Amino acid sequence: MKGIRSIIFVVIFFILAGLIGYGFEKLFVALLPSATVGSLVKVYDVGVHALSLNFNICGILGLICSYLIVSYLMKK
């Protein structure tokens, strides 16, 4: 039963991270000047083209916030 609970929390983690990252992106676009927003919303690539990792700062912030929320819920 604990394995199913962990799988559910992982799915919730990624969905929540995506929603929070999208929210950060919309918030930054609405509030910050365009020169600053460009560096926060720009997609960065790391690695060889076929095996590259793509990320942006808003997505990383979404992952961090989602991790904090889900880890708090898992402790309860």
N, CA, C and O atoms as CSV, one atom per row, in Angstrom:
chain,resi,resn,atom,element,x,y,z
A,1,MET,N,N,0.814,-1.193,0.000
A,1,MET,CA,C,0.000,0.000,0.000
A,1,MET,C,C,0.861,1.263,0.000
A,1,MET,O,O,0.479,2.284,-0.573
A,2,LYS,N,N,2.030,1.185,0.649
A,2,LYS,CA,C,2.918,2.342,0.697
A,2,LYS,C,C,3.476,2.651,-0.696
A,2,LYS,O,O,3.727,3.815,-1.010
A,3,GLY,N,N,3.675,1.622,-1.539
A,3,GLY,CA,C,4.174,1.839,-2.892
A,3,GLY,C,C,3.194,2.596,-3.759
A,3,GLY,O,O,3.593,3.464,-4.536
A,4,ILE,N,N,1.918,2.281,-3.639
A,4,ILE,CA,C,0.891,2.984,-4.410
A,4,ILE,C,C,0.800,4.437,-3.958
A,4,ILE,O,O,0.632,5.338,-4.780
A,5,ARG,N,N,0.909,4.664,-2.657
A,5,ARG,CA,C,0.878,6.024,-2.121
A,5,ARG,C,C,2.053,6.840,-2.665
A,5,ARG,O,O,1.890,8.013,-3.001
A,6,SER,N,N,3.223,6.230,-2.750
A,6,SER,CA,C,4.399,6.924,-3.277
A,6,SER,C,C,4.219,7.271,-4.745
A,6,SER,O,O,4.594,8.361,-5.175
A,7,ILE,N,N,3.650,6.353,-5.517
A,7,ILE,CA,C,3.419,6.612,-6.940
A,7,ILE,C,C,2.431,7.755,-7.119
A,7,ILE,O,O,2.621,8.609,-7.984
A,8,ILE,N,N,1.389,7.778,-6.318
A,8,ILE,CA,C,0.402,8.855,-6.396
A,8,ILE,C,C,1.049,10.196,-6.059
A,8,ILE,O,O,0.776,11.200,-6.718
A,9,PHE,N,N,1.904,10.217,-5.037
A,9,PHE,CA,C,2.561,11.472,-4.673
A,9,PHE,C,C,3.562,11.915,-5.736
A,9,PHE,O,O,3.757,13.117,-5.915
A,10,VAL,N,N,4.197,10.996,-6.440
A,10,VAL,CA,C,5.107,11.378,-7.528
A,10,VAL,C,C,4.319,12.008,-8.671
A,10,VAL,O,O,4.747,13.012,-9.242
A,11,VAL,N,N,3.182,11.431,-9.004
A,11,VAL,CA,C,2.343,12.000,-10.064
A,11,VAL,C,C,1.855,13.386,-9.658
A,11,VAL,O,O,1.889,14.318,-10.461
A,12,ILE,N,N,1.401,13.525,-8.415
A,12,ILE,CA,C,0.959,14.822,-7.914
A,12,ILE,C,C,2.116,15.817,-7.923
A,12,ILE,O,O,1.926,16.990,-8.244
A,13,PHE,N,N,3.315,15.350,-7.572
A,13,PHE,CA,C,4.506,16.204,-7.562
A,13,PHE,C,C,4.758,16.811,-8.935
A,13,PHE,O,O,4.970,18.019,-9.042
A,14,PHE,N,N,4.740,15.995,-9.987
A,14,PHE,CA,C,5.037,16.507,-11.322
A,14,PHE,C,C,3.918,17.397,-11.868
A,14,PHE,O,O,4.196,18.393,-12.536
A,15,ILE,N,N,2.670,17.052,-11.594
A,15,ILE,CA,C,1.564,17.901,-12.040
A,15,ILE,C,C,1.614,19.244,-11.331
A,15,ILE,O,O,1.465,20.290,-11.963
A,16,LEU,N,N,1.823,19.218,-10.028
A,16,LEU,CA,C,1.908,20.447,-9.244
A,16,LEU,C,C,3.112,21.287,-9.661
A,16,LEU,O,O,3.019,22.513,-9.724
A,17,ALA,N,N,4.237,20.639,-9.945
A,17,ALA,CA,C,5.438,21.363,-10.385
A,17,ALA,C,C,5.185,22.069,-11.713
A,17,ALA,O,O,5.618,23.205,-11.905
A,18,GLY,N,N,4.492,21.407,-12.622
A,18,GLY,CA,C,4.171,22.036,-13.894
A,18,GLY,C,C,3.254,23.232,-13.737
A,18,GLY,O,O,3.456,24.267,-14.372
A,19,LEU,N,N,2.249,23.089,-12.895
A,19,LEU,CA,C,1.318,24.196,-12.676
A,19,LEU,C,C,1.995,25.373,-11.984
A,19,LEU,O,O,1.766,26.524,-12.355
A,20,ILE,N,N,2.815,25.098,-10.994
A,20,ILE,CA,C,3.522,26.176,-10.292
A,20,ILE,C,C,4.531,26.850,-11.216
A,20,ILE,O,O,4.648,28.075,-11.208
A,21,GLY,N,N,5.263,26.068,-12.013
A,21,GLY,CA,C,6.211,26.643,-12.966
A,21,GLY,C,C,5.525,27.519,-13.998
A,21,GLY,O,O,6.028,28.586,-14.349
A,22,TYR,N,N,4.369,27.067,-14.486
A,22,TYR,CA,C,3.598,27.868,-15.441
A,22,TYR,C,C,3.105,29.158,-14.780
A,22,TYR,O,O,3.097,30.219,-15.404
A,23,GLY,N,N,2.697,29.057,-13.522
A,23,GLY,CA,C,2.259,30.243,-12.789
A,23,GLY,C,C,3.388,31.243,-12.585
A,23,GLY,O,O,3.188,32.449,-12.732
A,24,PHE,N,N,4.586,30.737,-12.244
A,24,PHE,CA,C,5.741,31.629,-12.113
A,24,PHE,C,C,6.041,32.326,-13.437
A,24,PHE,O,O,6.358,33.515,-13.460
A,25,GLU,N,N,5.940,31.581,-14.541
A,25,GLU,CA,C,6.213,32.163,-15.844
A,25,GLU,C,C,5.229,33.294,-16.155
A,25,GLU,O,O,5.640,34.369,-16.592
A,26,LYS,N,N,3.949,33.059,-15.934
A,26,LYS,CA,C,2.948,34.094,-16.190
A,26,LYS,C,C,3.132,35.288,-15.251
A,26,LYS,O,O,2.955,36.434,-15.664
A,27,LEU,N,N,3.488,35.025,-13.993
A,27,LEU,CA,C,3.719,36.095,-13.022
A,27,LEU,C,C,4.917,36.955,-13.419
A,27,LEU,O,O,4.854,38.183,-13.358
A,28,PHE,N,N,6.007,36.305,-13.825
A,28,PHE,CA,C,7.204,37.043,-14.216
A,28,PHE,C,C,6.955,37.875,-15.472
A,28,PHE,O,O,7.429,39.007,-15.571
A,29,VAL,N,N,6.217,37.321,-16.429
A,29,VAL,CA,C,5.924,38.054,-17.660
A,29,VAL,C,C,5.066,39.278,-17.354
A,29,VAL,O,O,5.235,40.327,-17.975
A,30,ALA,N,N,4.150,39.149,-16.403
A,30,ALA,CA,C,3.250,40.260,-16.084
A,30,ALA,C,C,3.928,41.351,-15.259
A,30,ALA,O,O,3.600,42.528,-15.411
A,31,LEU,N,N,4.867,40.981,-14.389
A,31,LEU,CA,C,5.396,41.955,-13.439
A,31,LEU,C,C,6.781,42.507,-13.766
A,31,LEU,O,O,7.072,43.655,-13.430
A,32,LEU,N,N,7.628,41.733,-14.401
A,32,LEU,CA,C,9.018,42.142,-14.597
A,32,LEU,C,C,9.245,42.754,-15.972
A,32,LEU,O,O,8.480,42.489,-16.900
A,33,PRO,N,N,10.297,43.577,-16.118
A,33,PRO,CA,C,10.632,44.125,-17.439
A,33,PRO,C,C,11.066,43.019,-18.401
A,33,PRO,O,O,11.509,41.951,-17.980
A,34,SER,N,N,10.931,43.290,-19.676
A,34,SER,CA,C,11.174,42.252,-20.688
A,34,SER,C,C,12.628,41.765,-20.711
A,34,SER,O,O,12.874,40.607,-21.048
A,35,ALA,N,N,13.583,42.608,-20.366
A,35,ALA,CA,C,14.989,42.176,-20.362
A,35,ALA,C,C,15.234,41.120,-19.281
A,35,ALA,O,O,15.994,40.176,-19.499
A,36,THR,N,N,14.607,41.273,-18.140
A,36,THR,CA,C,14.763,40.318,-17.043
A,36,THR,C,C,13.987,39.046,-17.310
A,36,THR,O,O,14.458,37.951,-17.002
A,37,VAL,N,N,12.800,39.180,-17.881
A,37,VAL,CA,C,11.946,38.018,-18.149
A,37,VAL,C,C,12.599,37.092,-19.152
A,37,VAL,O,O,12.434,35.874,-19.071
A,38,GLY,N,N,13.330,37.646,-20.087
A,38,GLY,CA,C,13.977,36.819,-21.103
A,38,GLY,C,C,14.901,35.771,-20.516
A,38,GLY,O,O,14.935,34.640,-21.001
A,39,SER,N,N,15.648,36.121,-19.482
A,39,SER,CA,C,16.566,35.162,-18.875
A,39,SER,C,C,15.848,34.156,-17.986
A,39,SER,O,O,16.347,33.046,-17.800
A,40,LEU,N,N,14.697,34.510,-17.433
A,40,LEU,CA,C,13.958,33.597,-16.565
A,40,LEU,C,C,13.108,32.603,-17.343
A,40,LEU,O,O,12.906,31.475,-16.894
A,41,VAL,N,N,12.612,33.011,-18.502
A,41,VAL,CA,C,11.700,32.174,-19.279
A,41,VAL,C,C,12.435,31.403,-20.374
A,41,VAL,O,O,11.913,30.410,-20.881
A,42,LYS,N,N,13.625,31.841,-20.742
A,42,LYS,CA,C,14.394,31.184,-21.802
A,42,LYS,C,C,14.658,29.721,-21.459
A,42,LYS,O,O,14.957,29.386,-20.313
A,43,VAL,N,N,14.545,28.858,-22.458
A,43,VAL,CA,C,14.797,27.429,-22.264
A,43,VAL,C,C,16.286,27.171,-22.488
A,43,VAL,O,O,16.836,27.511,-23.535
A,44,TYR,N,N,16.924,26.568,-21.494
A,44,TYR,CA,C,18.342,26.242,-21.566
A,44,TYR,C,C,18.505,24.763,-21.905
A,44,TYR,O,O,17.756,23.920,-21.411
A,45,ASP,N,N,19.485,24.454,-22.750
A,45,ASP,CA,C,19.781,23.076,-23.142
A,45,ASP,C,C,21.129,22.673,-22.573
A,45,ASP,O,O,22.094,23.436,-22.633
A,46,VAL,N,N,21.188,21.460,-22.018
A,46,VAL,CA,C,22.433,20.922,-21.493
A,46,VAL,C,C,22.616,19.534,-22.092
A,46,VAL,O,O,21.713,18.702,-22.002
A,47,GLY,N,N,23.764,19.270,-22.701
A,47,GLY,CA,C,24.052,17.945,-23.215
A,47,GLY,C,C,24.062,17.884,-24.728
A,47,GLY,O,O,23.913,18.895,-25.414
A,48,VAL,N,N,24.240,16.675,-25.229
A,48,VAL,CA,C,24.239,16.405,-26.664
A,48,VAL,C,C,22.810,16.556,-27.173
A,48,VAL,O,O,21.856,16.312,-26.434
A,49,HIS,N,N,22.664,16.954,-28.419
A,49,HIS,CA,C,21.339,17.280,-28.957
A,49,HIS,C,C,20.312,16.165,-28.748
A,49,HIS,O,O,19.198,16.439,-28.302
A,50,ALA,N,N,20.651,14.955,-29.051
A,50,ALA,CA,C,19.688,13.854,-28.931
A,50,ALA,C,C,19.401,13.488,-27.471
A,50,ALA,O,O,18.324,12.976,-27.166
A,51,LEU,N,N,20.334,13.741,-26.586
A,51,LEU,CA,C,20.178,13.378,-25.181
A,51,LEU,C,C,20.193,14.605,-24.269
A,51,LEU,O,O,20.635,14.524,-23.123
A,52,SER,N,N,19.715,15.730,-24.774
A,52,SER,CA,C,19.833,16.970,-24.017
A,52,SER,C,C,18.748,17.084,-22.951
A,52,SER,O,O,17.695,16.452,-23.027
A,53,LEU,N,N,19.045,17.905,-21.968
A,53,LEU,CA,C,18.121,18.228,-20.892
A,53,LEU,C,C,17.701,19.674,-21.083
A,53,LEU,O,O,18.551,20.561,-21.159
A,54,ASN,N,N,16.412,19.918,-21.160
A,54,ASN,CA,C,15.889,21.267,-21.358
A,54,ASN,C,C,15.221,21.738,-20.081
A,54,ASN,O,O,14.443,21.001,-19.474
A,55,PHE,N,N,15.519,22.959,-19.670
A,55,PHE,CA,C,14.910,23.500,-18.468
A,55,PHE,C,C,14.896,25.016,-18.544
A,55,PHE,O,O,15.612,25.620,-19.343
A,56,ASN,N,N,14.069,25.624,-17.698
A,56,ASN,CA,C,14.112,27.061,-17.508
A,56,ASN,C,C,13.986,27.352,-16.019
A,56,ASN,O,O,13.649,26.465,-15.235
A,57,ILE,N,N,14.250,28.572,-15.638
A,57,ILE,CA,C,14.290,28.953,-14.231
A,57,ILE,C,C,12.903,28.798,-13.591
A,57,ILE,O,O,12.803,28.381,-12.437
A,58,CYS,N,N,11.853,29.123,-14.313
A,58,CYS,CA,C,10.496,28.987,-13.772
A,58,CYS,C,C,10.179,27.525,-13.461
A,58,CYS,O,O,9.542,27.230,-12.450
A,59,GLY,N,N,10.612,26.623,-14.314
A,59,GLY,CA,C,10.398,25.197,-14.068
A,59,GLY,C,C,11.151,24.698,-12.847
A,59,GLY,O,O,10.631,23.882,-12.086
A,60,ILE,N,N,12.363,25.178,-12.656
A,60,ILE,CA,C,13.149,24.796,-11.478
A,60,ILE,C,C,12.481,25.315,-10.205
A,60,ILE,O,O,12.410,24.600,-9.206
A,61,LEU,N,N,11.992,26.549,-10.238
A,61,LEU,CA,C,11.274,27.094,-9.079
A,61,LEU,C,C,10.000,26.286,-8.798
A,61,LEU,O,O,9.647,26.057,-7.641
A,62,GLY,N,N,9.321,25.861,-9.857
A,62,GLY,CA,C,8.134,25.028,-9.693
A,62,GLY,C,C,8.466,23.686,-9.064
A,62,GLY,O,O,7.721,23.203,-8.212
A,63,LEU,N,N,9.577,23.073,-9.473
A,63,LEU,CA,C,9.996,21.802,-8.884
A,63,LEU,C,C,10.333,21.952,-7.404
A,63,LEU,O,O,9.969,21.102,-6.591
A,64,ILE,N,N,11.024,23.025,-7.058
A,64,ILE,CA,C,11.404,23.244,-5.661
A,64,ILE,C,C,10.161,23.456,-4.795
A,64,ILE,O,O,10.032,22.845,-3.734
A,65,CYS,N,N,9.251,24.315,-5.241
A,65,CYS,CA,C,8.030,24.567,-4.460
A,65,CYS,C,C,7.172,23.311,-4.355
A,65,CYS,O,O,6.620,23.020,-3.294
A,66,SER,N,N,7.060,22.579,-5.438
A,66,SER,CA,C,6.273,21.346,-5.422
A,66,SER,C,C,6.893,20.315,-4.490
A,66,SER,O,O,6.176,19.614,-3.776
A,67,TYR,N,N,8.212,20.217,-4.492
A,67,TYR,CA,C,8.886,19.287,-3.594
A,67,TYR,C,C,8.606,19.632,-2.131
A,67,TYR,O,O,8.360,18.745,-1.314
A,68,LEU,N,N,8.644,20.928,-1.807
A,68,LEU,CA,C,8.367,21.352,-0.437
A,68,LEU,C,C,6.930,21.019,-0.031
A,68,LEU,O,O,6.689,20.570,1.089
A,69,ILE,N,N,5.988,21.237,-0.930
A,69,ILE,CA,C,4.585,20.948,-0.622
A,69,ILE,C,C,4.350,19.460,-0.467
A,69,ILE,O,O,3.717,19.033,0.499
A,70,VAL,N,N,4.850,18.657,-1.405
A,70,VAL,CA,C,4.608,17.206,-1.363
A,70,VAL,C,C,5.342,16.570,-0.202
A,70,VAL,O,O,4.806,15.664,0.435
A,71,SER,N,N,6.555,17.016,0.093
A,71,SER,CA,C,7.262,16.429,1.238
A,71,SER,C,C,6.572,16.788,2.552
A,71,SER,O,O,6.586,15.996,3.495
A,72,TYR,N,N,5.970,17.971,2.621
A,72,TYR,CA,C,5.204,18.330,3.815
A,72,TYR,C,C,3.961,17.446,3.946
A,72,TYR,O,O,3.616,17.017,5.047
A,73,LEU,N,N,3.298,17.177,2.835
A,73,LEU,CA,C,2.104,16.317,2.861
A,73,LEU,C,C,2.451,14.865,3.178
A,73,LEU,O,O,1.674,14.163,3.825
A,74,MET,N,N,3.622,14.419,2.720
A,74,MET,CA,C,4.021,13.024,2.993
A,74,MET,C,C,4.323,12.816,4.468
A,74,MET,O,O,4.144,11.709,4.977
A,75,LYS,N,N,4.778,13.853,5.169
A,75,LYS,CA,C,5.096,13.715,6.594
A,75,LYS,C,C,3.842,13.602,7.440
A,75,LYS,O,O,3.882,13.044,8.537
A,76,LYS,N,N,2.728,14.125,6.942
A,76,LYS,CA,C,1.480,14.073,7.707
A,76,LYS,C,C,0.879,12.694,7.687
A,76,LYS,O,O,-0.176,12.472,8.282
